[in-house]
Amino acid sequence: MKSVRWIVSYILVASLGLWLAFAVSMKFMAPAHSQDAPSNGDLPAEFMKEVESTQVPPAGGTTPPPAATTPPPAAAETQVPLQVVGILWDVRTPRAMIRDPDGAVFVVTKNSKVGRSEGFVATIREGEVVVVETKYEDGKAFKEPRVMELKK
C-alpha cells in the first residue's frame, strides 16, 4: 500500500511540475507574426531611421564572410533581379539565400555586400530581405532601400 502512495504522489508532483513549466514557457513565448510591407514600395519612417543610421560595412570589416565562395553579382545594374529563395529569420543571426540569374545560390547575413552600387543587406525579416544601395545623382549620394520578397 505504501508503494502505491509513492507512485500516486510521484505522478501528481511530476504532472504539476510539467504544467508549471508549460505555463511559464507560454508566458515567454510570443506567436510569430508577419510584418506587412507597404504595397507602394515605401518603407515605414521608423525603418528609414534605422537604414539612415546604418553605416555601410567597411571593405575588410568584421562581418562574417558569406557562405558562398564568390560574392553575389550586381543585379541592379544588369536589370536582372536577384531572387530570394530562402530565409532563416527567427534566429540570433538571420540569413537569407539569394539566387543570381546564373542559378548560383549565395547565403547572406546583415551587412553582407550585394551588388555594385555599394549595396548591402540592411535587414532580414520574415518573408523579405531589405537591401540598401547608394545611388549618385547630381554629385549627391543617397541611400535607396529595395525590398526583395520571398516568392512562395
LOVO-908905 format. One line per field, with one value per atom (N, C-alpha, C, O, CB): x negated, y, z; residue number from 1; residue in three letters; atom name. Coordinates in steps of 0.1 Angstrom, whole numbers, always signed. Glycine has a CB too. Layout:
c1	(X	...)
c2	(Y	...)
c3	(Z	...)
resi	(NUM	...)
resn	(Ala	...)
name	(CA	...)
# end
This chain:
c1	(-8	+0	-9	-5	+9	-20	-29	-35	-36	-40	-38	-43	-33	-37	-48	-20	-10	-9	-8	+4	-10	-10	-22	-21	-10	-34	-46	-44	-48	-58	-38	-36	-26	-29	-31	-15	-5	-11	-9	+8	-18	-24	-34	-36	-30	-42	-52	-45	-49	-61	-35	-28	-21	-22	-17	-16	-9	-20	-17	-2	-31	-41	-47	-50	-52	-50	-55	-46	-50	-59	-33	-24	-22	-21	-10	-22	-22	-34	-33	-21	-46	-58	-58	-62	-70	-53	-52	-42	-45	-48	-31	-21	-27	-25	-8	-34	-41	-51	-52	-47	-59	-69	-63	-67	-78	-52	-44	-39	-40	-33	-33	-27	-37	-35	-20	-49	-60	-65	-68	-71	-67	-72	-62	-66	-75	-49	-40	-39	-36	-25	-43	-43	-54	-53	-45	-66	-77	-78	-86	-90	-68	-68	-58	-46	-66	-61	-52	-49	-58	-57	-37	-34	-41	-42	-19	-45	-52	-41	-30	-59	-45	-36	-44	-56	-29	-37	-43	-43	-34	-36	-53	-54	-50	-57	-68	-39	-34	-42	-43	-19	-47	-54	-44	-34	-64	-46	-36	-36	-46	-40	-25	-23	-29	-33	-9	-31	-36	-52	-58	-31	-58	-73	-79	-91	-78	-72	-77	-79	-71	-69	-89	-92	-87	-87	-107	-83	-79	-90	-102	-75	-86	-95	-105	-117	-88	-101	-110	-120	-132	-102	-117	-127	-137	-149	-120	-132	-141	-151	-162	-132	-147	-157	-168	-179	-150	-164	-173	-183	-195	-166	-177	-185	-195	-207	-176	-190	-199	-210	-221	-191	-207	-218	-227	-238	-211	-224	-232	-244	-242	-224	-256	-267	-270	-268	-279	-275	-280	-291	-301	-284	-291	-302	-315	-316	-299	-327	-339	-343	-338	-350	-353	-357	-363	-360	-367	-371	-377	-371	-378	-392	-358	-351	-351	-357	-338	-344	-343	-331	-328	-342	-323	-312	-317	-327	-303	-309	-313	-312	-303	-305	-321	-321	-309	-304	-334	-303	-292	-296	-308	-286	-287	-290	-295	-302	-277	-291	-295	-309	-314	-285	-316	-330	-331	-342	-336	-321	-322	-310	-300	-322	-312	-302	-290	-293	-307	-278	-267	-269	-275	-254	-265	-266	-257	-248	-264	-260	-251	-239	-241	-259	-228	-216	-210	-204	-206	-212	-205	-211	-204	-207	-224	-230	-226	-226	-245	-223	-220	-205	-201	-227	-197	-183	-177	-166	-178	-185	-181	-181	-191	-190	-169	-168	-174	-173	-154	-179	-182	-169	-160	-192	-169	-157	-160	-170	-152	-152	-153	-146	-135	-146	-154	-149	-147	-141	-158	-152	-151	-155	-164	-159	-148	-151	-150	-141	-141	-161	-161	-162	-173	-174	-150	-150	-148	-151	-139	-142	-139	-151	-148	-126	-163	-175	-184	-181	-183	-194	-203	-209	-209	-214	-214	-219	-211	-213	-234	-201	-192	-201	-211	-182	-197	-204	-193	-182	-213	-198	-189	-197	-209	-183	-190	-196	-191	-179	-192	-201	-198	-203	-215	-203	-194	-199	-201	-193	-188	-212	-215	-210	-205	-230	-210	-204	-211	-205	-205	-223	-230	-227	-230	-245	-219	-214	-223	-220	-214	-233	-242	-234	-228	-256	-235	-229	-239	-249	-220	-236	-245	-238	-226	-251	-245	-239	-245	-257	-243	-235	-239	-234	-224	-234	-240	-236	-235	-237	-246	-231	-230	-244	-254	-225	-245	-257	-265	-276	-265	-260	-267	-266	-255	-261	-277	-277	-270	-272	-291	-261	-254	-254	-250	-239	-258	-257	-269	-278	-244	-268	-279	-276	-285	-281	-264	-260	-262	-254	-246	-273	-276	-264	-261	-280	-258	-246	-250	-261	-238	-242	-244	-230	-220	-253	-230	-218	-216	-224	-219	-205	-202	-195	-198	-193	-186	-179	-173	-170	-168	-171	-164	-152	-153	-174	-140	-128	-120	-124	-119	-109	-101	-96	-87	-90	-100	-95	-101	-97	-81	-111	-118	-132	-135	-109	-139	-153	-153	-149	-164	-158	-160	-174	-183	-154	-176	-190	-190	-181	-193	-200	-202	-213	-224	-204	-210	-220	-223	-214	-216	-235	-239	-238	-245	-253	-229	-228	-234	-233	-213	-239	-245	-238	-236	-260	-233	-226	-230	-229	-210	-234	-239	-250	-251	-228	-259	-270	-266	-275	-276	-254	-250	-246	-241	-237	-250	-248	-236	-234	-260	-227	-216	-213	-216	-203	-208	-206	-192	-182	-208	-191	-178	-175	-182	-178	-165	-162	-154	-146	-154	-157	-150	-146	-154	-159	-133	-127	-126	-120	-113	-133	-132	-124	-128	-146	-113	-104	-106	-111	-89	-104	-105	-92	-81	-106	-94	-83	-79	-88	-87	-66	-62	-57	-53	-51)
c2	(-12	+0	+13	+23	+0	+11	+23	+26	+38	+20	+16	+19	+26	+33	+6	+23	+29	+44	+52	+22	+47	+61	+69	+80	+63	+62	+69	+71	+81	+60	+61	+62	+73	+81	+49	+74	+84	+98	+107	+81	+99	+112	+116	+128	+112	+107	+110	+115	+125	+97	+108	+112	+126	+134	+102	+129	+141	+153	+163	+141	+151	+161	+163	+175	+157	+153	+154	+161	+170	+140	+158	+165	+180	+188	+158	+183	+197	+204	+216	+198	+198	+204	+207	+217	+195	+197	+199	+210	+218	+186	+210	+221	+235	+244	+219	+236	+248	+252	+264	+247	+243	+246	+250	+260	+234	+244	+247	+262	+270	+237	+265	+278	+289	+299	+279	+287	+296	+298	+309	+292	+287	+288	+295	+303	+274	+294	+301	+315	+323	+295	+319	+334	+341	+352	+335	+334	+340	+337	+343	+335	+329	+327	+336	+336	+312	+343	+351	+344	+339	+366	+345	+339	+347	+360	+339	+341	+347	+355	+351	+337	+367	+375	+381	+383	+386	+383	+388	+403	+409	+382	+409	+423	+426	+422	+429	+433	+435	+447	+458	+438	+445	+456	+465	+459	+450	+478	+486	+483	+479	+501	+484	+480	+490	+486	+478	+502	+512	+513	+521	+526	+504	+504	+512	+511	+507	+521	+530	+522	+512	+542	+525	+518	+527	+539	+514	+521	+529	+538	+536	+520	+550	+560	+555	+558	+572	+546	+541	+532	+532	+533	+525	+517	+526	+523	+507	+537	+545	+552	+554	+556	+555	+560	+550	+553	+564	+537	+526	+525	+523	+513	+526	+525	+536	+534	+525	+549	+560	+560	+564	+573	+554	+553	+541	+541	+552	+532	+521	+525	+531	+509	+522	+525	+514	+502	+528	+518	+508	+501	+507	+514	+487	+480	+482	+484	+465	+483	+485	+474	+463	+488	+476	+466	+454	+443	+472	+456	+444	+443	+440	+446	+446	+447	+434	+424	+452	+435	+424	+415	+406	+430	+418	+410	+396	+395	+416	+385	+372	+371	+377	+361	+364	+362	+354	+345	+356	+356	+348	+333	+330	+353	+324	+310	+306	+296	+302	+314	+310	+315	+323	+317	+310	+313	+326	+332	+302	+330	+343	+352	+347	+340	+365	+374	+374	+371	+388	+377	+378	+389	+399	+380	+387	+397	+408	+408	+390	+419	+431	+429	+429	+444	+427	+425	+439	+440	+417	+449	+462	+468	+475	+471	+466	+472	+465	+471	+472	+452	+444	+443	+437	+431	+448	+448	+433	+431	+454	+424	+411	+409	+409	+400	+408	+408	+395	+384	+410	+397	+386	+381	+388	+390	+368	+362	+356	+348	+351	+359	+353	+340	+338	+363	+329	+316	+309	+299	+307	+316	+310	+320	+328	+298	+320	+329	+321	+314	+341	+323	+318	+330	+336	+308	+335	+348	+348	+358	+356	+338	+337	+331	+322	+330	+335	+330	+342	+354	+320	+339	+350	+358	+370	+345	+351	+357	+353	+343	+353	+362	+358	+357	+364	+369	+347	+345	+344	+340	+332	+347	+346	+339	+341	+360	+331	+325	+333	+334	+310	+338	+346	+339	+335	+360	+338	+331	+342	+351	+321	+341	+351	+345	+334	+353	+353	+349	+336	+329	+360	+333	+322	+309	+298	+324	+310	+299	+296	+287	+287	+304	+302	+308	+318	+309	+301	+305	+309	+303	+293	+321	+327	+329	+332	+340	+327	+329	+343	+345	+317	+351	+365	+367	+361	+375	+376	+380	+395	+401	+375	+401	+415	+421	+416	+420	+432	+439	+432	+436	+441	+421	+415	+424	+430	+401	+425	+434	+427	+415	+438	+434	+429	+439	+451	+425	+435	+444	+454	+453	+452	+462	+471	+485	+493	+472	+488	+501	+503	+509	+505	+498	+499	+493	+499	+513	+483	+477	+468	+461	+470	+468	+459	+455	+462	+465	+443	+438	+446	+445	+422	+454	+462	+453	+455	+474	+445	+437	+425	+425	+445	+414	+402	+400	+398	+389	+400	+398	+386	+380	+411	+383	+371	+375	+384	+368	+367	+369	+379	+381	+372	+386	+397	+400	+398	+409	+405	+410	+424	+427	+400	+433	+447	+450	+449	+457	+454	+458	+473	+479	+451	+480	+494	+497	+492	+501	+504	+507	+522	+530	+503	+526	+540	+545	+539	+543	+554	+560	+574	+581	+560	+577	+591	+598	+593	+590	+610	+618	+633	+638	+617	+639	+653	+655	+665	+662	+645	+646	+643	+644	+659	+640	+637	+623	+616	+646	+617	+603	+602	+610	+596	+593	+590	+575	+568	+597	+570	+556	+553	+559	+552	+542	+537	+523	+514	+539	+521	+507	+500	+505	+507	+487	+478	+466	+459	+475	+463	+451	+440	+441	+455	+429	+417	+407	+402	+411	+403	+394	+379	+376	+397	+370	+356	+352	+353	+348	+346	+341	+327	+318	+341	+325	+312	+303	+292	+314)
c3	(+0	+0	+0	-6	+12	+7	+8	-6	-9	+17	-15	-28	-37	-46	-34	-35	-43	-40	-50	-41	-28	-24	-30	-34	-9	-30	-36	-51	-56	-33	-57	-72	-75	-84	-78	-68	-70	-67	-75	-61	-56	-53	-63	-66	-38	-68	-78	-91	-97	-81	-95	-107	-105	-114	-111	-94	-91	-91	-97	-77	-84	-84	-98	-102	-74	-105	-119	-128	-136	-125	-127	-136	-132	-141	-135	-120	-115	-120	-125	-100	-119	-124	-139	-144	-120	-146	-161	-165	-174	-168	-158	-161	-157	-165	-153	-147	-143	-153	-157	-129	-158	-168	-181	-188	-170	-185	-197	-195	-205	-199	-184	-182	-182	-189	-168	-176	-177	-191	-195	-167	-198	-212	-221	-230	-217	-219	-227	-224	-233	-225	-212	-209	-217	-220	-194	-219	-225	-240	-247	-219	-246	-260	-266	-262	-263	-277	-284	-297	-304	-286	-302	-315	-326	-325	-318	-337	-348	-356	-357	-357	-360	-368	-380	-379	-360	-391	-403	-403	-398	-415	-408	-410	-424	-434	-406	-426	-439	-445	-439	-439	-457	-464	-471	-477	-474	-472	-479	-494	-500	-477	-500	-514	-523	-535	-517	-519	-528	-528	-535	-525	-520	-520	-510	-507	-533	-503	-493	-480	-478	-490	-473	-460	-449	-450	-459	-437	-426	-421	-423	-414	-415	-411	-401	-401	-405	-391	-381	-388	-383	-370	-398	-405	-413	-413	-414	-419	-426	-417	-421	-434	-404	-395	-392	-391	-381	-391	-389	-401	-400	-386	-413	-426	-426	-430	-438	-423	-424	-414	-416	-423	-402	-392	-394	-388	-378	-403	-406	-415	-425	-412	-411	-419	-428	-425	-409	-440	-449	-443	-439	-463	-443	-437	-444	-457	-437	-437	-443	-452	-451	-433	-462	-471	-465	-469	-481	-455	-448	-434	-424	-447	-433	-420	-412	-415	-422	-401	-391	-394	-386	-377	-405	-408	-412	-419	-418	-409	-413	-429	-435	-407	-435	-449	-453	-445	-455	-465	-470	-471	-473	-483	-471	-471	-485	-487	-468	-496	-509	-511	-504	-520	-522	-524	-532	-531	-531	-539	-547	-542	-539	-562	-543	-539	-549	-561	-537	-545	-554	-565	-561	-547	-577	-587	-585	-577	-601	-592	-591	-601	-613	-595	-595	-604	-608	-618	-597	-599	-602	-615	-622	-590	-618	-629	-642	-653	-627	-641	-654	-656	-666	-653	-647	-648	-647	-650	-661	-642	-639	-624	-617	-646	-618	-603	-597	-603	-599	-585	-577	-571	-570	-565	-567	-562	-548	-547	-572	-539	-525	-526	-529	-514	-522	-523	-509	-508	-531	-499	-486	-475	-477	-484	-464	-453	-440	-437	-452	-432	-418	-409	-407	-416	-404	-398	-383	-376	-404	-377	-363	-355	-347	-360	-358	-351	-347	-350	-360	-339	-335	-347	-347	-326	-357	-369	-381	-387	-371	-385	-396	-409	-411	-398	-417	-430	-441	-439	-429	-453	-465	-476	-477	-469	-484	-496	-508	-510	-497	-516	-528	-540	-540	-527	-550	-563	-573	-575	-568	-580	-591	-604	-605	-592	-615	-628	-633	-641	-638	-630	-634	-627	-631	-633	-616	-608	-596	-588	-617	-594	-582	-570	-571	-584	-558	-546	-536	-534	-540	-530	-520	-507	-507	-525	-496	-483	-478	-478	-473	-474	-470	-456	-452	-479	-448	-435	-435	-445	-423	-424	-423	-425	-420	-409	-433	-437	-447	-450	-425	-453	-465	-477	-479	-468	-484	-496	-507	-509	-500	-514	-525	-537	-534	-521	-548	-560	-561	-553	-559	-572	-575	-570	-569	-590	-566	-561	-547	-540	-565	-541	-527	-519	-508	-523	-524	-518	-506	-507	-527	-496	-485	-479	-481	-474	-473	-467	-454	-444	-464	-453	-441	-431	-419	-445	-435	-425	-432	-444	-418	-425	-430	-421	-408	-430	-427	-419	-425	-434	-419	-418	-422	-436	-438	-412	-446	-460	-468	-480	-459	-463	-472	-467	-455	-472	-476	-474	-479	-490	-481	-471	-475	-478	-469	-463	-490	-495	-497	-503	-508	-491	-493	-502	-500	-479	-513	-523	-523	-520	-537	-525	-526	-541	-549	-520	-543	-557	-557	-547	-561	-569	-570	-581	-592	-574	-577	-587	-585	-574	-585	-595	-595	-584	-577	-592	-583	-574	-559	-551	-575	-556	-543	-541	-550	-539	-530	-527	-518	-509	-521	-522	-513	-512	-522	-517	-501	-499	-504	-501	-484	-511	-517	-512	-517	-532	-504	-499	-510	-517	-486	-511	-520	-513	-507	-533	-513	-506	-516	-526	-500	-513	-521	-513	-502	-524	-519	-512	-515	-526	-515	-506	-508	-516	-511	-495	-527	-535	-531	-529	-551	-528	-523	-534	-531	-513)
resi	(1	1	1	1	1	2	2	2	2	2	3	3	3	3	3	4	4	4	4	4	5	5	5	5	5	6	6	6	6	6	7	7	7	7	7	8	8	8	8	8	9	9	9	9	9	10	10	10	10	10	11	11	11	11	11	12	12	12	12	12	13	13	13	13	13	14	14	14	14	14	15	15	15	15	15	16	16	16	16	16	17	17	17	17	17	18	18	18	18	18	19	19	19	19	19	20	20	20	20	20	21	21	21	21	21	22	22	22	22	22	23	23	23	23	23	24	24	24	24	24	25	25	25	25	25	26	26	26	26	26	27	27	27	27	27	28	28	28	28	28	29	29	29	29	29	30	30	30	30	30	31	31	31	31	31	32	32	32	32	32	33	33	33	33	33	34	34	34	34	34	35	35	35	35	35	36	36	36	36	36	37	37	37	37	37	38	38	38	38	38	39	39	39	39	39	40	40	40	40	40	41	41	41	41	41	42	42	42	42	42	43	43	43	43	43	44	44	44	44	44	45	45	45	45	45	46	46	46	46	46	47	47	47	47	47	48	48	48	48	48	49	49	49	49	49	50	50	50	50	50	51	51	51	51	51	52	52	52	52	52	53	53	53	53	53	54	54	54	54	54	55	55	55	55	55	56	56	56	56	56	57	57	57	57	57	58	58	58	58	58	59	59	59	59	59	60	60	60	60	60	61	61	61	61	61	62	62	62	62	62	63	63	63	63	63	64	64	64	64	64	65	65	65	65	65	66	66	66	66	66	67	67	67	67	67	68	68	68	68	68	69	69	69	69	69	70	70	70	70	70	71	71	71	71	71	72	72	72	72	72	73	73	73	73	73	74	74	74	74	74	75	75	75	75	75	76	76	76	76	76	77	77	77	77	77	78	78	78	78	78	79	79	79	79	79	80	80	80	80	80	81	81	81	81	81	82	82	82	82	82	83	83	83	83	83	84	84	84	84	84	85	85	85	85	85	86	86	86	86	86	87	87	87	87	87	88	88	88	88	88	89	89	89	89	89	90	90	90	90	90	91	91	91	91	91	92	92	92	92	92	93	93	93	93	93	94	94	94	94	94	95	95	95	95	95	96	96	96	96	96	97	97	97	97	97	98	98	98	98	98	99	99	99	99	99	100	100	100	100	100	101	101	101	101	101	102	102	102	102	102	103	103	103	103	103	104	104	104	104	104	105	105	105	105	105	106	106	106	106	106	107	107	107	107	107	108	108	108	108	108	109	109	109	109	109	110	110	110	110	110	111	111	111	111	111	112	112	112	112	112	113	113	113	113	113	114	114	114	114	114	115	115	115	115	115	116	116	116	116	116	117	117	117	117	117	118	118	118	118	118	119	119	119	119	119	120	120	120	120	120	121	121	121	121	121	122	122	122	122	122	123	123	123	123	123	124	124	124	124	124	125	125	125	125	125	126	126	126	126	126	127	127	127	127	127	128	128	128	128	128	129	129	129	129	129	130	130	130	130	130	131	131	131	131	131	132	132	132	132	132	133	133	133	133	133	134	134	134	134	134	135	135	135	135	135	136	136	136	136	136	137	137	137	137	137	138	138	138	138	138	139	139	139	139	139	140	140	140	140	140	141	141	141	141	141	142	142	142	142	142	143	143	143	143	143	144	144	144	144	144	145	145	145	145	145	146	146	146	146	146	147	147	147	147	147	148	148	148	148	148	149	149	149	149	149	150	150	150	150	150	151	151	151	151	151	152	152	152	152	152)
resn	(Met	Met	Met	Met	Met	Lys	Lys	Lys	Lys	Lys	Ser	Ser	Ser	Ser	Ser	Val	Val	Val	Val	Val	Arg	Arg	Arg	Arg	Arg	Trp	Trp	Trp	Trp	Trp	Ile	Ile	Ile	Ile	Ile	Val	Val	Val	Val	Val	Ser	Ser	Ser	Ser	Ser	Tyr	Tyr	Tyr	Tyr	Tyr	Ile	Ile	Ile	Ile	Ile	Leu	Leu	Leu	Leu	Leu	Val	Val	Val	Val	Val	Ala	Ala	Ala	Ala	Ala	Ser	Ser	Ser	Ser	Ser	Leu	Leu	Leu	Leu	Leu	Gly	Gly	Gly	Gly	Gly	Leu	Leu	Leu	Leu	Leu	Trp	Trp	Trp	Trp	Trp	Leu	Leu	Leu	Leu	Leu	Ala	Ala	Ala	Ala	Ala	Phe	Phe	Phe	Phe	Phe	Ala	Ala	Ala	Ala	Ala	Val	Val	Val	Val	Val	Ser	Ser	Ser	Ser	Ser	Met	Met	Met	Met	Met	Lys	Lys	Lys	Lys	Lys	Phe	Phe	Phe	Phe	Phe	Met	Met	Met	Met	Met	Ala	Ala	Ala	Ala	Ala	Pro	Pro	Pro	Pro	Pro	Ala	Ala	Ala	Ala	Ala	His	His	His	His	His	Ser	Ser	Ser	Ser	Ser	Gln	Gln	Gln	Gln	Gln	Asp	Asp	Asp	Asp	Asp	Ala	Ala	Ala	Ala	Ala	Pro	Pro	Pro	Pro	Pro	Ser	Ser	Ser	Ser	Ser	Asn	Asn	Asn	Asn	Asn	Gly	Gly	Gly	Gly	Gly	Asp	Asp	Asp	Asp	Asp	Leu	Leu	Leu	Leu	Leu	Pro	Pro	Pro	Pro	Pro	Ala	Ala	Ala	Ala	Ala	Glu	Glu	Glu	Glu	Glu	Phe	Phe	Phe	Phe	Phe	Met	Met	Met	Met	Met	Lys	Lys	Lys	Lys	Lys	Glu	Glu	Glu	Glu	Glu	Val	Val	Val	Val	Val	Glu	Glu	Glu	Glu	Glu	Ser	Ser	Ser	Ser	Ser	Thr	Thr	Thr	Thr	Thr	Gln	Gln	Gln	Gln	Gln	Val	Val	Val	Val	Val	Pro	Pro	Pro	Pro	Pro	Pro	Pro	Pro	Pro	Pro	Ala	Ala	Ala	Ala	Ala	Gly	Gly	Gly	Gly	Gly	Gly	Gly	Gly	Gly	Gly	Thr	Thr	Thr	Thr	Thr	Thr	Thr	Thr	Thr	Thr	Pro	Pro	Pro	Pro	Pro	Pro	Pro	Pro	Pro	Pro	Pro	Pro	Pro	Pro	Pro	Ala	Ala	Ala	Ala	Ala	Ala	Ala	Ala	Ala	Ala	Thr	Thr	Thr	Thr	Thr	Thr	Thr	Thr	Thr	Thr	Pro	Pro	Pro	Pro	Pro	Pro	Pro	Pro	Pro	Pro	Pro	Pro	Pro	Pro	Pro	Ala	Ala	Ala	Ala	Ala	Ala	Ala	Ala	Ala	Ala	Ala	Ala	Ala	Ala	Ala	Glu	Glu	Glu	Glu	Glu	Thr	Thr	Thr	Thr	Thr	Gln	Gln	Gln	Gln	Gln	Val	Val	Val	Val	Val	Pro	Pro	Pro	Pro	Pro	Leu	Leu	Leu	Leu	Leu	Gln	Gln	Gln	Gln	Gln	Val	Val	Val	Val	Val	Val	Val	Val	Val	Val	Gly	Gly	Gly	Gly	Gly	Ile	Ile	Ile	Ile	Ile	Leu	Leu	Leu	Leu	Leu	Trp	Trp	Trp	Trp	Trp	Asp	Asp	Asp	Asp	Asp	Val	Val	Val	Val	Val	Arg	Arg	Arg	Arg	Arg	Thr	Thr	Thr	Thr	Thr	Pro	Pro	Pro	Pro	Pro	Arg	Arg	Arg	Arg	Arg	Ala	Ala	Ala	Ala	Ala	Met	Met	Met	Met	Met	Ile	Ile	Ile	Ile	Ile	Arg	Arg	Arg	Arg	Arg	Asp	Asp	Asp	Asp	Asp	Pro	Pro	Pro	Pro	Pro	Asp	Asp	Asp	Asp	Asp	Gly	Gly	Gly	Gly	Gly	Ala	Ala	Ala	Ala	Ala	Val	Val	Val	Val	Val	Phe	Phe	Phe	Phe	Phe	Val	Val	Val	Val	Val	Val	Val	Val	Val	Val	Thr	Thr	Thr	Thr	Thr	Lys	Lys	Lys	Lys	Lys	Asn	Asn	Asn	Asn	Asn	Ser	Ser	Ser	Ser	Ser	Lys	Lys	Lys	Lys	Lys	Val	Val	Val	Val	Val	Gly	Gly	Gly	Gly	Gly	Arg	Arg	Arg	Arg	Arg	Ser	Ser	Ser	Ser	Ser	Glu	Glu	Glu	Glu	Glu	Gly	Gly	Gly	Gly	Gly	Phe	Phe	Phe	Phe	Phe	Val	Val	Val	Val	Val	Ala	Ala	Ala	Ala	Ala	Thr	Thr	Thr	Thr	Thr	Ile	Ile	Ile	Ile	Ile	Arg	Arg	Arg	Arg	Arg	Glu	Glu	Glu	Glu	Glu	Gly	Gly	Gly	Gly	Gly	Glu	Glu	Glu	Glu	Glu	Val	Val	Val	Val	Val	Val	Val	Val	Val	Val	Val	Val	Val	Val	Val	Val	Val	Val	Val	Val	Glu	Glu	Glu	Glu	Glu	Thr	Thr	Thr	Thr	Thr	Lys	Lys	Lys	Lys	Lys	Tyr	Tyr	Tyr	Tyr	Tyr	Glu	Glu	Glu	Glu	Glu	Asp	Asp	Asp	Asp	Asp	Gly	Gly	Gly	Gly	Gly	Lys	Lys	Lys	Lys	Lys	Ala	Ala	Ala	Ala	Ala	Phe	Phe	Phe	Phe	Phe	Lys	Lys	Lys	Lys	Lys	Glu	Glu	Glu	Glu	Glu	Pro	Pro	Pro	Pro	Pro	Arg	Arg	Arg	Arg	Arg	Val	Val	Val	Val	Val	Met	Met	Met	Met	Met	Glu	Glu	Glu	Glu	Glu	Leu	Leu	Leu	Leu	Leu	Lys	Lys	Lys	Lys	Lys	Lys	Lys	Lys	Lys	Lys)
name	(N	CA	C	O	CB	N	CA	C	O	CB	N	CA	C	O	CB	N	CA	C	O	CB	N	CA	C	O	CB	N	CA	C	O	CB	N	CA	C	O	CB	N	CA	C	O	CB	N	CA	C	O	CB	N	CA	C	O	CB	N	CA	C	O	CB	N	CA	C	O	CB	N	CA	C	O	CB	N	CA	C	O	CB	N	CA	C	O	CB	N	CA	C	O	CB	N	CA	C	O	CB	N	CA	C	O	CB	N	CA	C	O	CB	N	CA	C	O	CB	N	CA	C	O	CB	N	CA	C	O	CB	N	CA	C	O	CB	N	CA	C	O	CB	N	CA	C	O	CB	N	CA	C	O	CB	N	CA	C	O	CB	N	CA	C	O	CB	N	CA	C	O	CB	N	CA	C	O	CB	N	CA	C	O	CB	N	CA	C	O	CB	N	CA	C	O	CB	N	CA	C	O	CB	N	CA	C	O	CB	N	CA	C	O	CB	N	CA	C	O	CB	N	CA	C	O	CB	N	CA	C	O	CB	N	CA	C	O	CB	N	CA	C	O	CB	N	CA	C	O	CB	N	CA	C	O	CB	N	CA	C	O	CB	N	CA	C	O	CB	N	CA	C	O	CB	N	CA	C	O	CB	N	CA	C	O	CB	N	CA	C	O	CB	N	CA	C	O	CB	N	CA	C	O	CB	N	CA	C	O	CB	N	CA	C	O	CB	N	CA	C	O	CB	N	CA	C	O	CB	N	CA	C	O	CB	N	CA	C	O	CB	N	CA	C	O	CB	N	CA	C	O	CB	N	CA	C	O	CB	N	CA	C	O	CB	N	CA	C	O	CB	N	CA	C	O	CB	N	CA	C	O	CB	N	CA	C	O	CB	N	CA	C	O	CB	N	CA	C	O	CB	N	CA	C	O	CB	N	CA	C	O	CB	N	CA	C	O	CB	N	CA	C	O	CB	N	CA	C	O	CB	N	CA	C	O	CB	N	CA	C	O	CB	N	CA	C	O	CB	N	CA	C	O	CB	N	CA	C	O	CB	N	CA	C	O	CB	N	CA	C	O	CB	N	CA	C	O	CB	N	CA	C	O	CB	N	CA	C	O	CB	N	CA	C	O	CB	N	CA	C	O	CB	N	CA	C	O	CB	N	CA	C	O	CB	N	CA	C	O	CB	N	CA	C	O	CB	N	CA	C	O	CB	N	CA	C	O	CB	N	CA	C	O	CB	N	CA	C	O	CB	N	CA	C	O	CB	N	CA	C	O	CB	N	CA	C	O	CB	N	CA	C	O	CB	N	CA	C	O	CB	N	CA	C	O	CB	N	CA	C	O	CB	N	CA	C	O	CB	N	CA	C	O	CB	N	CA	C	O	CB	N	CA	C	O	CB	N	CA	C	O	CB	N	CA	C	O	CB	N	CA	C	O	CB	N	CA	C	O	CB	N	CA	C	O	CB	N	CA	C	O	CB	N	CA	C	O	CB	N	CA	C	O	CB	N	CA	C	O	CB	N	CA	C	O	CB	N	CA	C	O	CB	N	CA	C	O	CB	N	CA	C	O	CB	N	CA	C	O	CB	N	CA	C	O	CB	N	CA	C	O	CB	N	CA	C	O	CB	N	CA	C	O	CB	N	CA	C	O	CB	N	CA	C	O	CB	N	CA	C	O	CB	N	CA	C	O	CB	N	CA	C	O	CB	N	CA	C	O	CB	N	CA	C	O	CB	N	CA	C	O	CB	N	CA	C	O	CB	N	CA	C	O	CB	N	CA	C	O	CB	N	CA	C	O	CB	N	CA	C	O	CB	N	CA	C	O	CB	N	CA	C	O	CB	N	CA	C	O	CB	N	CA	C	O	CB	N	CA	C	O	CB	N	CA	C	O	CB	N	CA	C	O	CB	N	CA	C	O	CB	N	CA	C	O	CB	N	CA	C	O	CB	N	CA	C	O	CB	N	CA	C	O	CB	N	CA	C	O	CB	N	CA	C	O	CB	N	CA	C	O	CB	N	CA	C	O	CB	N	CA	C	O	CB	N	CA	C	O	CB)
# end
